[in-house]
C-alpha cells in the first residue's frame, strides 16, 4: 500500500526543495544567516534530511558530490535512482518507502550503513559494490527464500543485519542458518548473537558449510585468474604486442589456409610445419619481449615528460603568485591612501594609478601564461611518423603483415592520441587560467570602481 502523508501530492525532488532543506538544516547562528544571504554550495553539504516529504522520485542530487549522510525515509519512493554521483555517501536511509528492487547503488563504494526497512523487497541482490557495508536493515519486507541469505557472505565487513518481519523469519531454522552461514555477524534483528549458539549452528551445518567454502574458493581462484589474464592482456595491448607470446598468430594463419592444411597430409610436410612453427613462435616471442622493453621505455619517457610539464606549470604559477602578492601589497596601501585622501583631484589621480596597476598585472599574468603555452606548443608541433609495411601476396605473409600493421598502427595511434591529449589538456588549462586571471582582474577593478567618493571624503 502506498504511503501518503498529510494528504500531500506526490513530489519530485527539485532545487527549491533541496535549497529549503539545506537552509533549514544548516547553522542558525550568525554563520547560518550569512550563508542564507550568500547562498550555500550544495557540494559543501555533508548531511541532508528529506524524510516525510512525500517524495516519489529521487532526483537533482548530482551537485551534492561530498554528501556523507542522506535521509530519505518515510516517503513514497518506488525506485532507487539518482544516487550515482554520491560516491562519498556513508549512511543511507530509504526505510518506509515503496521500493521493490535493490538497484542504483553501484557507485556507492563507501557506504557503510544502509536501511531499506519496511519496503516491498523480495530478493537481496545488487549490493556487490558496497564492499564496506557494516549495517544492513531489511526488516519488514517480502524476503521469503532463506538461501538468498548466502549472498551476504561476500560482505566481509557486515556486522549488523535486520530481517525481522520478513517471511523467512518464520522458518524454524532461520536463526541457526544465519548463525552458521554468516559467522562474522555480531547483531541479528537488534540482538547480540550468542557465541555458544553460533558454535552450535556451525557444528550442525558443518558439512554444507565446508562444501560451500570449497565452491567459493574455487570460484574465487577462477575469478582471480580471469582478472589476472585480463590485466595482463591490457598490459600487452598497451605495448601493442597482444597474443604474440605464443602460437596464436601461426595458428590463425593456418585457420584460414585450406590449401596449406591439405599440404600438411603429404609425407614429411607435417614435420616441416612443426619445425617452421617452432621457429615462427621464437620470432614472435622475440618481438613480444622487444615490445615489452619498448613499452617500459615509453613509460619512462612519458613520466619524465609529465614531470617536466608539471614543473614548468608550477614554476609559472609560483611566478604568478609572487606577482599577485606584490601587487596586492601595493594595492592595499593604495586603497588606504584613497580612503584617507580628502582632495578630489588627488583621489581621481590615485584611482587612475590603481587602474593602471591592475592593467599592468593583467599583462604580466597573461605574458607568463603565453610563455607556458608557447613552450608546450613546441612539443605538439613535433609529429612522430612511422612508415607502414606493405601487404604481401602470400596468405601467410599477409597475416604477418596485418599483425605488424596492427602493431605499428597501435603505436602511431597511441602517439597521436598522446600528443592530442597533451594539446587538449594545455588548451583547457590555458582557458581556465585566462578565465581566472580575467576574473581576478575584474574583481580588483570592480573593487576600485565601487569606491564612493562621498564615503572616502567623509
N, C-alpha and C positions, 0 to 999 in steps of 0.2 A: 504494500500500500504506500502510495506517495506521501511524503511528509510535507505539509504546507503549514507555515507558521504565521499566526496573526492575520490570516486571510490576505497575505501579501501575494502580489503577482510574481510568477517565476522571473528571476533576474539573471542577466549575463554580466559577468564582471567587466566593468568599463573603467576608464580613467577617473571619472568622478567618484565612483565607489572606492577605488584604491586610494585616491588623494585624501578623501574624507577619513578612511580608516587609518592612514598613516598619521594624519594630523591629530586625530583623537587619541591615538595610542602613543604619540610622541611625548616629549617632556612638556610640562605645563608651566614651568617657571619662566624666567627671562629668556633662557636659551630656546625654549619652545615657542615663545611669542616671536622671537627673531626668525626662527625657522618658518613660521607661518607667513611672515612678511616676505622673506627672500625666496621661499619655496624649498621643498625638501627633495633631494635627488633620490629616486627610487633605488638606485644602485647602492646607496649608503644604508638602506634599511636592512636590519638583521632578523627582525621578528615581525610577523604580520598575522593579525587575528581577524578572520572573516566568518565567524560562526553565526548561526541564526539570521542569515541574510536572504534566505530563500533562493540561493544561487542554483541555477540549473546547469550552467556550463562554466568550466574553468577557462579563463582567457586573460590576455593582456598582462601576464606576469613576466614577460621576457625581460623587462627592464630591471627586475629585482635579482640581478645576477649574483649578489652576495648574500642573499637570504639564507638563513640557517634554520629558522623555525616558521612553519606555516600551519595555521589552524583553520580548517575548512569543515569542521564538524557541524552537524545539525543543519544541513541544507537539503537540497533535492537533486544533488549531482548524480548523473547517470553514468558518466564515463570519466576515467582518469586520463586527462589530457592537458596539454598546455604547460607542462612542467619541465620540458626538455632543457631549458636554459638555467634551471635552478640547481646547478651542479654542486653547490656548497651546502645544500639542504641536509640537515642532520635529523630533524624532527618533523614528522608529517602526520597530521591528524585528519582523517577522512571518515571518521565514525559517524553513524547516524545519517546515512545518505541512501541513495537507491542504486548503488554500484553492483553490477552483476559479474563483471570480469576484471581480473587483475591485469592491468596493462599500463603503458605510458610511463614506466619507471626506469627505462633502460639507461638513462644518463645520470641517475641519482646515486652515483657510486660512493658517496659519503654518508648516505642515510644510515642512521643507527636505530631510530625508533619509528615504527610505522604502525598506525592504528587504522584498521578497517572494520572496527567493531560495529555490529548492527547494520549490515548491508544485505545484499542478496547473492553473495558469492558462493558458488558451489564447488569450485576447484582451486587448489593452491598451485599456482604456477607463475611464470613470467616475472620472477623475482631474481633471476640469475645475477644481474648486475649489482645487487645490493650485498656486496661481499663484507661490508662492515656491520650488517644488521645484527643488533643485540636484542631488541624488543619487538615482538610481533603480536598484535592483538587482532584476532579474527573471530572473536566471540559473537554469538547471535547472528550467524549466517546460515547457509544451507549446505555445508560440507558434510557429505554422508559416507564417503569411501575412506576407510581408515588407512588403506595402502597409499593414499595420496600424501600421507604424512611423511613417508620415506623421502620425498622430495626435499624436505627440510634438513636432511642430513648434510647437504652440501654447505650449509651456512655455519661455519666453524665458530663464529663469534656469538651465535644465538644463545641467549641465557634465559630469556623470559618469553613464555608462549601462553596465549589465552585462546581457548577454543570453546569455553563454556557456552551452552545454548545452541550448539550445532547437533545435528542428528547423530554424528559419530560418537558423541559423549554418552549416548545411551547404550553403546556396546559394552558387554561385560568386561572385555579385555582392554578397554580403551586406555586407561592409565598405565597398565602394565606394558602395553605395546609401546607407548610413548617413552616410558622409562627405559625400555630395552633398546629401542632403535634411535632415540635421541639422548644419548648418555651425558652430553655436555649441558643439558638444561639444568637450571637452578630453581626456576619457578614455573609452575604449571597452574593455570587457572587461579592466579592470585595467591597460591600457597607454595611454600618452600617444599621441594621434593625431599622426601626422607631417603637417606643414603642406604639404609637397610632394605627398603622396598625396591630401590633401584637395583641393588645387587641381586635380589630375588628375581626380578624381572629379567635381568641379564642371564642368569642361570637357566631360567625357563625357556628363553628364546635363543640360547647359545648357538645351537646348530644352524638355525636360519640366519643368525647374525654373521656367523663365520662364512657362510655361503655368500651372503650379500657383500661382505667386506672383500672377499676374493673377486667377485664380479666388479666391484668398484675399483679395486687395484688394477685389474686387467684393463678396465675401461680408461682409467687414469693414465696408465702407461701408453695405451694406444693414442690417447689424446695428446700426450706429451711428445710422442714420436711424430705424429702428424704435424704438430706445431713446429717441432724442430725441422722437419722436412720443408715446411712452408717458409720458415725463416731462412733456411739455407738456400732455397730456390730464389727467394727475393734478393739475397746477397749476390748470388750468381747472376741474376738479371741486371743488378746494378753494375756488375762488371761485364755485362753483355756476353757471358760465356755459359749460359744455362744449357744443360744437357750435353755438355762437351766432356764431362768427366766419366765417360763410359762408351758403350757401343751404340747409343741411341741414333747418332747421325748415320752410321753404317747400316744399321737395321732399317732405318727409314728409307735409305736409297733402294734397298732390295725389296722393300714392301711394295713399291710401285714398278719394279723392274721384272715384268713377266718373262722377258727373253732371258734375262740373267738367271732367273730361277730355273728355267729349262736347261740352261747350260750346266747348272750345278749337278745334274744327273749323269753327265758324261764322266767316264773313268778318269780319275785323277784331278778333276776340276774342283771337287769339294775340298780336297786337301789344300789346293792352291788358294781357294777362297778363305780357308781358315787362317793361312799364313798372312794373306792380304788383310784380313780383318784385324789380326793381332797388330800388324804394323800401322794400320789405319788408326786404331784405337790409341796407340802410343803417340801418334802425331796429335790426335785430339787432346790427349792428356797434357802434352807439352803446351799446346795453345791455351788450355784451361789454366795451367799453372802460371803461364805468362800473363794471362788476363787478370788473375788474382793479384799478381805483383803490381801490374799497372793500375789496378783499382786502388791499392794501398797508396801508390804514388800519387794518384789523383786526389785521394782523401787528404794526404799531407799538404799538397799544393793548395787545395781549396781551403783547408784550415788556415794555412799561412796567409792566403789572400784575405779571408774573412777577418783575421786578426788585424791585418794592416788597414782594412776598411774601417773597422771599429775604432782602431787607434786614431785614424785620421778624423773620424766624426767626433770622437771625444775631445781631441785636441782643438778642433774647430769650435765645439760647444764651450770649452773652457775659455777660449779667447773671447767668445761672445759674452759669457758670464762676467768676465773681467771688465769688458767694455760697458756692460749694463750696470755693474756695481759702481764703476767710476762715474757713470752718467747720473745714477740715482742719488749719489752723494752730493754731486754738484746741483742737481735739480732740486733736492730738498732744501738746500741753502737758498736757492733762487726763489722758491715759493715762500720761504720765511721772509726773505727780503721784500718780496712783493707785498705780502700781507702787512709788513711793518711800514712800508712806504706811504707817505701821505700826499705826495705831489703826483698829480695825474699824469703829466708827461713822462715822469720817471717810471711810473707804473707801466705805461704803454711801452716804453723802451725796454724794460726788463722782460715784459711778456714777449716782445718780438725776439729778444735774445734767447729766451727759453724755447720758443718755437723753432729757432734756427738750430739750437742744440738737439732738439728732437729729430729734426730732419737729418742732421749730421749722424745721429745714432742710427737712423734708418739706413742711411747709405753705407755706414760701416758694417752693420749686420748683414745687409744684402751682399756686400762685397765678399765677406767671409763665406757666405753661402754659395755664391757663384764660383769662388775658388775651389770649394769642395766638389761642386758639380763638374767643373772642368777636369779635375783630376780623375774622377770616375769615368767621365766620357772617353778619356784616352784609352781606357781598358775596353769599353764597349765597342770602340771602333775597330779593334783588332779581331777579325774573324778567323777562326781555325777551320781550314778546309782539308778534308781527306778525300782522295780520289777513289771512286768506286771501281771494283773489278768487274770486267765484262763476263757475261754468262757463256758457258761452254756448250757445244753441240751435244756432248755426251750426257746421258741422264745422270751418271754418277757425278761427273764434274759439275753438272747443273745444280745438283743437290748441295755439293760443297760450296759452289759459288753463291747459291742462295743463302746458305748459312753464314758465309763470310759477309755477304751484303747486309744480313741482319745485324751482324756484329758491328760493322763499320757504320751502318745507318744508326744503330743504337748509340754509338759513341758520338756521332755527329749530332744526333737529336739531343742527347744529354748536354753536349757542349752548347748548342744553340739555346736550349731552354735555360741553361745556367746563365748565359750572357743576357738573355731576355729578362730573366728574373732579377738579375742584378740591376739592369736598366730600369725595370718597373719599380723595384724597391726604392731605387735612388730618386726616381720621379716622385713617388708618393712621399718619401721622406722630405724631399725638397719642397713639395707643395705644402706639406704640413708645417715645415719650418718657416716658409714665407708667410703662411697664414698667421703663425704665432707672432712673427716679427710685426706684421701689419696690425694685429690686434693689440700688441703691446704699445706700438707707436700711437695708434688711435686712442688708446686709453690715456697715455701720457698727454697727448694733445687735447683730449676732451677735458682732462683734469685742469689743464691750463686755461682752456676756453671757458670753463664754467666758473672761473673765479669772478666774483661780483665786485666791481669797483667800490660800490657803496659799502659793502662789508669790510673791504680792505682799508678804506679811508677811515671808517669808524674805529 
